[in-house]
Amino acid sequence: MSAFAPARNQPINLAVSRDEDETAQRLWTEEERLAFWDGAARRLTWEREWDKTHTATAPNPETRRGPDFRWFEGGTLNASVNCADRHVAAGNGEKVALHFEGEPGDTRTITYRELTELVSQAAHALTDLGVGKGDRVVVYLPVLVETIVITLACARIGAIHSLVFGGFSAEALQFRVEDTGAKLLVTTDGQFRRGKAVPVKANADQAVSGENSIEHVLVLKRTGSEIDWTPGRDVWWHDVVDTQPRTHEAKAFDAETPLFIMYTSGTTGKPKGLVHTTGGYLTQASWSHEFLFSHPDPEQRANDVHWCTADLAWVTAHTYEIYGPLSNGVTQVIYEGVPNAPHAGRHFEIIQRYGVTSYYTAPTLVRSHMGNFPAGIPAEYDLSSIRLAGTVGEAVNPEAWQWLRTQVGRDTAAGIPMVDTWWQSETGATVLSPRQTDTAFKPGSATRALPGLAVDIVDDAGERVPANIQGNIVITRTGPAMARTVWGNPERYYSSYWEKYQEQGWFLAGDGSRFDEDGDVWILGRTDDVINISGHRLSTIEIESALVTDPGVVEAGVCPSFDASTGHAAVAFVVPLDRSLVSFGHLPDDAPSGSAPGSPALPAGQGGTAETREEWEARRAAFAAALRAGVTKHIGPIAKPRDIVLVDDVPKTRSGKIMRRLLTQLFEDTTLGDTTSLQNEPCIPGIDAVCREGLRL
């Protein structure tokens, strides 16, 4: 490919003060903002320069369509070339692109030269399987090198990829296969999970058993599990990919060519397939990754080792584990397994082994670390390489924020910089975040918009709310990574995000937020996750944050339930550190060996002595009383949970967001909404059983 842009990124200058940063954004005209994104796009390799940086049409209430965004019109590029080939061309082919670690302990190191060759082989294979520009490919794989390879191979030939979490059910996969009209499904015989080889191919077979457009199922051999085989339809990766030539001539595509479909769960209806296009998405993904995670000194960036812990099917991984880091030529870690297999310190072991410098993870995982290591991370783990940490998924409670900063960042006297990011599948890249060069950080605050973007917090009439009053966060100036539509349903794109403030042209994010006295933004959770108790509007996240300050709490999910006296009441689903509290005669799947589920006398907490049911109930009552007292102390008596339900897990999307509407439905025994977007769908029957057994406190 020819290119007018340099193959090596122009380094971003992070050495600006907070005042300079804020003043620059406040004074930007629209012309200056577009000039900024124009410059960001020039960090990439393009075959043809664009004619116009940006055009947009306003949302149309009559047709219930739009807005129609277009970025870098007339420009052509290839996302795969930007993530692989151009680094080889720049002389960095021997630099490590991926340090892969499998859950069983197998490892693999892939350079940018090898990545380019593997993607080239996969691109040839896709073409041989009849996949071309605009065709959809559903990828149902765990976190493997091949997952990234096939993703980039789709981008290389102009196919549209849609990655599906490897732990999703056959039903969830079937919906995505059918909704996209995919021609190819890529899967594996099995995946390793908690030390076991978990079958996967059977789910894939079930998902493609109905009416669909699937022509082939491409199967990667990972575990050696026994699988069913459909001749003619099913093909092995090692037969059709590994045998291909290791060079491939890539074509450039128009900037608005669809790159991927990302499904996100809604509070009602089926998941929405958000469509992201190539040039704008890659521009913002690449720029924001370097801005947020790269070393402030460009001379030191060659030593960066980035680790985003998300599953590759999540949008966070698309942006900050695939396209962002790889377009910037960064070395990164990818890990197949769960964080507590075969032991709870696996993540810290990986940080030590590869010298990870930036650790980007979800608040739920941080709280899990806190529960596993209440006394702190053992000194045996060398974490001295860590330079910064980040959180994503939902608002991080201050206790988890502080633990991550001082425990993972314990070798930095003042604590490591915290990149507490807020963004969504819809935005494609980070919208709000502190800067790693900030001199002061606020635990739990996403602070302010990144350059080139703008937000506001408004009431239902579109008026800005005063400080410390909850309102709706809206994006008033969107970035080039913004999703263009909902696949097959443009009316839903309009009604979900643009209808409420269509006159102003603002994007409604669906999160409740507030400004503090300094004008910094605090995200309070989904607007449908607000509990109105006797006229007091309380954020579920605020109550959850109060609950997890108790050292006996691993995680908490709070939801509203009808109350005849107060309108709503708060119901808290709490995951206790001592799982024997969940129910008498019940232990979780990961209970210590030697425990006897169903025995009439359980270990008494951590003490290991038998207890009667009366003693067990007294322990539970004391625990619940302590939780309510903690909420009263941190928020006030109005926020005390009316009911407390102790469970082994709470339902979460693959981004780590707690599905609080499901908790309400489980508690009230009403029809469950869509559960296909959960990363831990098997927890639902257990929660339902606890609710039906009347074990609320």
TIDO-149287 format. One record per residue (C-alpha): x, y, z. Coordinates in nm, 2 decimals, padded with zeros to 4 digits. Layout:
N
X:Y:Z
...
END
This chain:
697
00.00:00.00:00.00
00.11:00.35:-00.07
00.08:00.60:00.22
00.11:00.98:00.26
00.12:00.95:00.64
00.44:00.84:00.82
00.45:00.47:00.92
00.56:00.57:01.27
00.31:00.75:01.49
00.38:01.11:01.57
00.41:01.10:01.95
00.14:01.27:02.16
00.26:01.54:02.40
00.11:01.47:02.74
00.30:01.74:02.92
00.02:01.99:02.96
-00.12:02.12:03.28
-00.48:02.07:03.38
-00.55:02.44:03.34
-00.40:02.44:02.99
-00.60:02.13:02.90
-00.93:02.27:03.02
-00.88:02.61:02.87
-00.79:02.47:02.53
-01.11:02.27:02.52
-01.33:02.55:02.65
-01.20:02.78:02.38
-01.22:02.54:02.09
-01.43:02.64:01.80
-01.58:02.36:01.59
-01.32:02.43:01.32
-01.04:02.38:01.58
-01.20:02.06:01.71
-01.22:01.92:01.36
-00.86:02.02:01.30
-00.77:01.82:01.61
-00.93:01.51:01.48
-00.77:01.57:01.14
-00.43:01.57:01.30
-00.52:01.25:01.50
-00.61:01.07:01.18
-00.28:01.16:01.03
-00.11:00.94:01.29
-00.24:00.65:01.09
-00.13:00.51:00.75
-00.38:00.60:00.47
-00.36:00.51:00.11
-00.57:00.81:00.01
-00.62:01.14:00.19
-00.98:01.24:00.28
-01.16:01.52:00.11
-01.36:01.63:00.41
-01.29:01.57:00.78
-01.65:01.55:00.90
-02.01:01.59:00.80
-02.33:01.52:00.99
-02.70:01.55:00.94
-02.93:01.62:01.24
-03.16:01.36:01.39
-03.49:01.35:01.20
-03.80:01.30:01.41
-04.02:01.26:01.11
-03.83:00.97:00.96
-03.71:00.86:01.30
-03.36:00.83:01.16
-03.01:00.97:01.22
-02.81:01.15:01.28
-02.59:01.05:00.99
-02.22:01.09:01.08
-01.94:01.07:00.83
-01.57:01.11:00.91
-01.27:01.14:00.68
-01.49:01.11:00.36
-01.30:01.00:00.06
-01.01:00.87:00.26
-00.91:00.50:00.22
-00.71:00.28:00.46
-00.69:-00.07:00.59
-00.72:-00.13:00.97
-00.52:-00.45:00.96
-00.23:-00.29:00.78
-00.23:-00.02:01.05
-00.21:-00.28:01.32
00.06:-00.50:01.17
00.22:-00.44:00.84
00.32:-00.08:00.89
00.52:-00.16:01.20
00.72:-00.41:01.00
00.77:-00.16:00.73
00.90:00.09:00.99
01.17:-00.16:01.10
00.99:-00.28:01.41
00.90:-00.63:01.29
01.09:-00.81:01.57
00.92:-00.61:01.84
00.69:-00.83:02.05
00.32:-00.76:01.97
00.16:-01.02:02.20
00.26:-01.21:02.51
00.00:-01.48:02.53
-00.06:-01.68:02.84
-00.31:-01.97:02.84
-00.49:-02.07:03.16
-00.30:-02.41:03.17
00.03:-02.22:03.17
00.12:-02.25:02.80
00.28:-01.93:02.66
00.34:-01.78:02.32
00.52:-01.47:02.20
00.42:-01.31:01.87
00.62:-01.04:01.70
00.47:-00.78:01.47
00.63:-00.96:01.18
00.47:-01.29:01.28
00.14:-01.12:01.35
00.15:-00.98:00.99
00.22:-01.33:00.85
-00.05:-01.50:01.06
-00.31:-01.24:00.96
-00.21:-01.28:00.60
-00.27:-01.66:00.62
-00.61:-01.60:00.78
-00.71:-01.35:00.51
-00.63:-01.60:00.23
-00.84:-01.86:00.42
-01.14:-01.63:00.46
-01.13:-01.56:00.08
-01.11:-01.93:00.01
-01.41:-01.99:00.23
-01.61:-01.74:00.02
-01.60:-01.44:00.26
-01.56:-01.10:00.10
-01.61:-00.73:00.16
-01.93:-00.66:00.36
-01.98:-01.03:00.46
-02.03:-01.09:00.83
-01.81:-01.32:01.04
-01.91:-01.42:01.39
-01.61:-01.51:01.61
-01.69:-01.74:01.91
-01.35:-01.78:02.07
-01.18:-01.73:02.40
-00.88:-01.49:02.45
-00.63:-01.65:02.21
-00.38:-01.53:01.96
-00.60:-01.67:01.69
-00.89:-01.45:01.80
-00.69:-01.14:01.73
-00.56:-01.29:01.40
-00.90:-01.37:01.26
-01.04:-01.03:01.37
-00.76:-00.85:01.19
-00.80:-01.08:00.89
-01.17:-00.98:00.86
-01.06:-00.62:00.86
-00.80:-00.69:00.61
-01.05:-00.81:00.34
-01.33:-00.58:00.43
-01.55:-00.83:00.61
-01.74:-00.72:00.92
-01.66:-00.91:01.24
-01.88:-00.96:01.54
-01.70:-01.12:01.84
-01.91:-01.32:02.09
-01.79:-01.40:02.45
-01.68:-01.76:02.46
-01.88:-01.82:02.77
-02.21:-01.71:02.62
-02.49:-01.96:02.58
-02.60:-02.12:02.25
-02.91:-01.90:02.25
-02.70:-01.58:02.28
-02.47:-01.70:02.00
-02.77:-01.80:01.78
-02.92:-01.46:01.81
-02.60:-01.29:01.69
-02.55:-01.54:01.41
-02.90:-01.48:01.28
-02.92:-01.11:01.34
-02.60:-01.04:01.15
-02.68:-01.28:00.87
-02.32:-01.42:00.91
-02.17:-01.63:00.64
-01.90:-01.78:00.87
-01.88:-01.88:01.23
-01.53:-01.92:01.39
-01.52:-02.13:01.70
-01.31:-02.39:01.89
-01.34:-02.74:02.01
-01.32:-02.62:02.37
-01.17:-02.37:02.61
-00.99:-02.40:02.94
-01.18:-02.26:03.23
-01.08:-02.31:03.60
-00.85:-02.60:03.51
-01.11:-02.78:03.30
-01.15:-02.82:02.93
-01.50:-02.68:02.87
-01.68:-02.79:02.55
-01.76:-02.51:02.31
-01.84:-02.67:01.97
-02.17:-02.81:02.09
-02.30:-02.46:02.15
-02.18:-02.35:01.81
-02.36:-02.65:01.65
-02.68:-02.56:01.83
-02.65:-02.19:01.74
-02.63:-02.27:01.36
-02.90:-02.54:01.37
-03.19:-02.31:01.27
-03.25:-02.07:00.98
-02.94:-01.88:00.91
-02.68:-01.79:00.64
-02.39:-01.98:00.77
-02.19:-02.16:00.50
-01.89:-02.28:00.71
-01.79:-02.33:01.07
-01.42:-02.28:01.11
-01.29:-02.48:01.41
-00.97:-02.42:01.60
-00.83:-02.71:01.80
-00.75:-02.58:02.15
-00.84:-02.85:02.41
-00.86:-03.17:02.20
-01.21:-03.23:02.32
-01.44:-03.47:02.13
-01.68:-03.29:01.90
-01.95:-03.35:01.65
-01.86:-03.29:01.29
-02.07:-03.18:00.99
-01.88:-03.27:00.67
-01.87:-02.99:00.41
-01.98:-02.73:00.66
-01.71:-02.77:00.93
-01.35:-02.71:00.85
-01.04:-02.72:01.08
-00.83:-02.41:01.13
-00.50:-02.61:01.08
-00.63:-02.74:00.74
-00.75:-02.41:00.59
-00.55:-02.14:00.77
-00.21:-02.28:00.86
-00.15:-02.40:00.51
-00.19:-02.06:00.34
00.08:-01.83:00.21
00.23:-01.59:00.47
00.21:-01.28:00.26
-00.11:-01.10:00.14
-00.17:-00.79:-00.06
-00.42:-00.58:00.14
-00.66:-00.34:-00.02
-00.76:-00.01:00.12
-01.13:00.06:00.20
-01.33:00.38:00.23
-01.32:00.53:00.58
-01.69:00.47:00.64
-01.67:00.09:00.55
-01.82:-00.10:00.85
-01.55:-00.26:01.06
-01.75:-00.45:01.33
-02.08:-00.50:01.49
-02.08:-00.48:01.87
-02.38:-00.61:02.06
-02.48:-00.44:02.38
-02.76:-00.53:02.61
-03.05:-00.29:02.66
-03.30:-00.26:02.95
-03.57:-00.39:02.72
-03.58:-00.59:02.40
-03.30:-00.78:02.23
-02.94:-00.68:02.23
-02.85:-00.39:01.99
-02.59:-00.45:01.72
-02.39:-00.13:01.71
-02.21:-00.07:01.38
-01.86:00.09:01.39
-01.68:00.20:01.08
-01.31:00.19:01.00
-01.15:00.53:00.96
-01.32:00.72:01.24
-01.31:00.43:01.49
-00.94:00.35:01.43
-00.85:00.72:01.46
-01.00:00.76:01.80
-00.90:00.42:01.93
-00.54:00.47:01.83
-00.52:00.83:01.96
-00.70:00.77:02.29
-00.49:00.46:02.37
-00.17:00.65:02.33
-00.31:00.95:02.52
-00.43:00.74:02.81
-00.18:00.46:02.85
00.15:00.54:02.68
00.45:00.68:02.88
00.44:01.06:02.90
00.79:01.06:02.77
00.79:00.94:02.40
01.15:00.82:02.44
01.03:00.57:02.71
00.73:00.43:02.52
00.93:00.14:02.37
00.93:-00.01:02.72
00.55:00.00:02.76
00.37:-00.34:02.82
00.00:-00.29:02.82
-00.26:-00.53:02.97
-00.63:-00.48:02.92
-00.79:-00.77:03.11
-01.12:-00.77:02.92
-01.25:-01.06:02.71
-01.17:-00.99:02.35
-01.55:-00.98:02.26
-01.60:-00.67:02.48
-01.57:-00.33:02.32
-01.31:-00.24:02.57
-01.09:-00.51:02.42
-01.16:-00.40:02.07
-01.04:-00.05:02.14
-00.77:-00.10:02.41
-00.66:-00.46:02.34
-00.68:-00.50:01.97
-00.70:-00.18:01.75
-00.56:00.08:01.99
-00.24:-00.09:02.11
-00.16:-00.27:01.79
-00.21:00.04:01.58
00.05:00.21:01.81
00.30:-00.08:01.79
00.27:-00.15:02.16
00.37:-00.48:02.33
00.08:-00.62:02.53
-00.04:-00.92:02.73
-00.34:-01.13:02.66
-00.46:-01.40:02.90
-00.70:-01.68:02.83
-00.83:-01.77:03.18
-01.00:-01.65:03.49
-00.81:-01.44:03.74
-00.83:-01.69:04.02
-00.71:-02.01:03.84
-00.52:-02.20:03.95
-00.47:-01.95:04.23
-00.60:-01.60:04.33
-00.27:-01.43:04.25
-00.26:-01.53:03.88
-00.29:-01.17:03.76
00.00:-01.05:03.98
00.21:-01.34:03.86
00.15:-01.23:03.50
00.23:-00.87:03.58
00.56:-00.98:03.73
00.64:-01.22:03.44
00.60:-00.98:03.16
00.68:-00.65:03.33
00.33:-00.50:03.27
00.34:-00.12:03.29
-00.04:-00.04:03.24
-00.31:-00.25:03.40
-00.66:-00.18:03.27
-00.94:-00.37:03.44
-01.30:-00.37:03.57
-01.41:-00.25:03.92
-01.57:-00.59:03.98
-01.24:-00.76:03.93
-01.07:-00.52:04.17
-01.32:-00.60:04.43
-01.26:-00.97:04.37
-00.89:-00.91:04.43
-00.98:-00.72:04.75
-01.18:-01.02:04.87
-00.91:-01.27:04.79
-00.64:-01.06:04.96
-00.80:-00.87:05.25
-00.45:-00.81:05.40
-00.31:-00.68:05.07
-00.13:-00.84:04.77
00.15:-01.08:04.90
00.50:-00.93:04.90
00.62:-01.23:04.69
00.48:-01.06:04.37
00.71:-00.80:04.21
00.48:-00.53:04.09
00.75:-00.26:04.04
00.69:-00.24:03.66
00.34:-00.10:03.71
00.33:00.27:03.61
-00.05:00.33:03.59
-00.38:00.15:03.63
-00.72:00.21:03.48
-01.08:00.11:03.54
-01.37:00.06:03.30
-01.72:-00.09:03.29
-01.90:00.11:03.56
-01.82:00.36:03.82
-01.55:00.24:04.06
-01.62:00.28:04.43
-01.36:00.48:04.62
-01.24:00.18:04.83
-01.16:-00.03:04.52
-01.00:00.27:04.35
-00.78:00.33:04.65
-00.69:-00.04:04.68
-00.59:-00.06:04.31
-00.38:00.25:04.34
-00.19:00.16:04.65
-00.18:-00.21:04.63
-00.11:-00.28:04.26
00.09:00.05:04.26
00.25:-00.01:04.60
00.60:00.06:04.46
00.51:00.42:04.38
00.52:00.63:04.70
00.22:00.86:04.61
00.03:00.59:04.44
00.01:00.53:04.06
-00.19:00.75:03.82
-00.54:00.63:03.79
-00.71:00.64:03.45
-01.07:00.60:03.56
-01.24:00.59:03.22
-01.61:00.64:03.12
-01.73:00.54:02.78
-01.97:00.30:02.62
-02.00:00.05:02.34
-02.18:00.32:02.15
-01.90:00.58:02.18
-01.63:00.33:02.07
-01.36:00.49:02.28
-01.31:00.68:02.60
-01.51:01.00:02.66
-01.42:01.10:03.02
-01.10:01.03:03.21
-00.84:01.18:03.43
-00.51:01.23:03.26
-00.21:01.02:03.38
-00.02:01.35:03.42
-00.28:01.50:03.66
-00.12:01.61:03.99
-00.43:01.52:04.19
-00.69:01.24:04.16
-01.04:01.20:04.29
-01.13:00.84:04.38
-01.43:00.75:04.17
-01.45:01.06:03.95
-01.41:01.03:03.57
-01.33:01.41:03.58
-01.36:01.56:03.23
-01.39:01.50:02.86
-01.09:01.40:02.65
-00.98:01.65:02.38
-01.20:01.67:02.08
-01.51:01.57:02.28
-01.76:01.75:02.51
-02.03:01.65:02.76
-02.29:01.81:02.97
-02.52:01.70:03.25
-02.88:01.82:03.21
-03.23:01.77:03.33
-03.52:01.63:03.12
-03.58:01.98:02.97
-03.21:02.00:02.86
-03.11:02.26:03.12
-02.77:02.21:03.29
-02.81:02.09:03.65
-02.63:02.26:03.94
-02.34:02.10:04.12
-02.42:01.79:04.32
-02.76:01.74:04.15
-02.81:01.43:03.95
-02.89:01.47:03.58
-02.86:01.29:03.25
-02.51:01.29:03.10
-02.52:01.38:02.73
-02.24:01.40:02.47
-02.27:01.73:02.30
-01.96:01.68:02.07
-01.91:01.32:01.97
-01.59:01.17:01.84
-01.52:00.98:01.52
-01.55:00.64:01.69
-01.92:00.69:01.76
-02.14:00.40:01.63
-02.32:00.49:01.31
-02.64:00.29:01.36
-02.80:-00.02:01.50
-02.76:-00.31:01.26
-03.09:-00.37:01.08
-03.28:-00.13:01.30
-03.19:00.24:01.24
-03.51:00.35:01.41
-03.38:00.19:01.74
-03.06:00.39:01.70
-03.27:00.71:01.69
-03.51:00.62:01.97
-03.25:00.48:02.21
-02.99:00.76:02.19
-03.11:01.07:02.00
-03.48:01.12:02.03
-03.49:01.28:02.38
-03.26:01.56:02.29
-03.30:01.56:01.91
-03.35:01.94:01.90
-03.01:02.00:02.05
-02.84:01.71:01.86
-02.71:01.55:02.19
-02.64:01.18:02.25
-02.82:01.05:02.55
-02.58:00.81:02.72
-02.84:00.67:02.97
-02.62:00.72:03.28
-02.71:00.94:03.57
-02.43:01.18:03.66
-02.35:01.49:03.86
-02.09:01.77:03.86
-01.90:01.85:04.18
-01.80:02.20:04.29
-01.49:02.19:04.06
-01.70:02.09:03.76
-01.57:01.74:03.75
-01.81:01.46:03.65
-01.92:01.17:03.87
-02.10:00.88:03.70
-02.38:00.74:03.92
-02.49:00.45:03.71
-02.77:00.38:03.46
-03.06:00.62:03.50
-03.29:00.32:03.53
-03.07:00.22:03.83
-03.20:00.50:04.05
-03.41:00.42:04.36
-03.67:00.67:04.46
-03.73:00.62:04.83
-03.99:00.86:04.97
-03.89:01.12:04.71
-03.52:01.07:04.77
-03.34:00.97:04.45
-03.05:00.74:04.54
-02.80:00.59:04.31
-02.76:00.21:04.34
-02.39:00.25:04.30
-02.37:00.48:04.60
-02.54:00.22:04.81
-02.32:-00.06:04.67
-02.01:00.14:04.74
-02.12:00.18:05.11
-02.18:-00.20:05.13
-01.84:-00.30:04.99
-01.66:-00.09:05.26
-01.74:-00.39:05.49
-01.44:-00.62:05.48
-01.67:-00.92:05.47
-01.82:-00.81:05.14
-01.67:-00.92:04.80
-01.94:-00.75:04.59
-02.28:-00.60:04.61
-02.57:-00.53:04.37
-02.85:-00.31:04.47
-03.19:-00.28:04.29
-03.52:-00.12:04.35
-03.83:-00.31:04.46
-04.19:-00.19:04.51
-04.28:-00.07:04.86
-04.63:00.04:04.95
-04.51:00.30:05.20
-04.20:00.45:05.03
-04.26:00.38:04.66
-03.93:00.20:04.62
-03.72:00.01:04.86
-03.35:-00.08:04.82
-03.28:-00.45:04.80
-02.91:-00.55:04.83
-02.77:-00.87:04.68
-02.45:-00.92:04.86
-02.16:-01.17:04.79
-02.01:-01.24:05.13
-01.64:-01.33:05.17
-01.77:-01.61:05.40
-01.98:-01.81:05.15
-02.12:-02.03:05.42
-02.36:-01.74:05.50
-02.54:-01.78:05.17
-02.76:-02.07:05.28
-02.76:-02.34:05.54
-02.64:-02.67:05.39
-02.51:-02.50:05.07
-02.15:-02.42:04.96
-02.05:-02.26:04.63
-01.88:-02.45:04.35
-01.54:-02.31:04.45
-01.58:-02.42:04.82
-01.26:-02.57:04.98
-01.21:-02.94:04.92
-01.34:-03.14:05.21
-01.65:-02.94:05.26
-01.97:-03.14:05.26
-02.25:-02.97:05.08
-02.59:-03.07:05.22
-02.45:-03.17:05.56
-02.66:-03.06:05.85
-02.37:-02.88:06.02
-02.15:-02.64:05.83
-01.82:-02.48:05.92
-01.89:-02.17:06.13
-01.76:-01.90:05.91
-01.38:-01.92:05.89
-01.35:-02.10:06.22
-01.41:-02.46:06.10
-01.63:-02.56:06.39
-01.98:-02.71:06.35
-02.28:-02.49:06.41
-02.65:-02.53:06.45
-02.90:-02.37:06.22
-02.98:-02.12:06.50
-02.62:-02.02:06.53
-02.59:-01.99:06.15
-02.90:-01.76:06.15
-02.76:-01.55:06.43
-02.44:-01.50:06.23
-02.63:-01.40:05.92
-02.85:-01.15:06.12
-02.54:-00.99:06.28
-02.38:-00.96:05.93
-02.69:-00.80:05.79
-02.71:-00.56:06.08
-02.35:-00.45:06.03
-02.42:-00.39:05.66
-02.72:-00.17:05.73
-02.52:00.02:05.99
-02.25:00.08:05.74
-02.49:00.22:05.48
-02.64:00.44:05.75
-02.30:00.57:05.84
-02.19:00.64:05.48
-02.51:00.77:05.33
-02.79:00.79:05.59
-03.08:00.58:05.72
-03.29:00.65:05.42
-03.05:00.44:05.21
-03.06:00.13:05.43
-03.16:-00.18:05.23
-03.50:-00.31:05.33
-03.39:-00.66:05.22
-03.05:-00.82:05.21
-03.00:-01.13:05.00
-02.67:-01.32:05.03
-02.56:-01.49:04.71
-02.26:-01.65:04.55
-02.25:-01.41:04.26
-02.44:-01.13:04.10
-02.54:-01.12:03.72
-02.29:-00.91:03.52
-02.26:-00.82:03.15
-01.93:-00.91:02.99
-01.82:-00.54:03.06
-01.86:-00.60:03.43
-02.18:-00.41:03.47
-02.42:-00.55:03.72
-02.76:-00.63:03.56
-02.98:-00.47:03.84
-03.30:-00.51:03.65
-03.25:-00.88:03.66
-03.21:-00.86:04.04
-03.54:-00.68:04.07
-03.71:-00.94:03.85
-03.55:-01.23:04.05
-03.65:-01.08:04.38
-04.01:-01.00:04.27
-04.04:-01.33:04.09
-04.15:-01.17:03.76
-04.06:-01.27:03.41
-03.69:-01.23:03.34
-03.57:-01.00:03.06
-03.30:-01.08:02.82
-03.01:-01.27:02.99
-02.80:-01.35:02.68
-02.55:-01.07:02.74
-02.45:-01.20:03.08
-02.10:-01.33:03.13
-02.21:-01.55:03.42
-02.56:-01.66:03.32
-02.53:-01.99:03.53
-02.56:-01.78:03.84
-02.93:-01.70:03.78
-03.07:-02.03:03.90
-02.88:-02.00:04.23
-03.00:-01.65:04.30
-03.35:-01.75:04.21
-03.33:-02.04:04.46
-03.21:-01.82:04.74
-03.49:-01.58:04.67
-03.76:-01.85:04.66
-03.63:-02.01:04.98
-03.71:-01.69:05.16
-03.36:-01.64:05.29
-03.38:-01.26:05.27
-03.26:-01.07:05.58
END
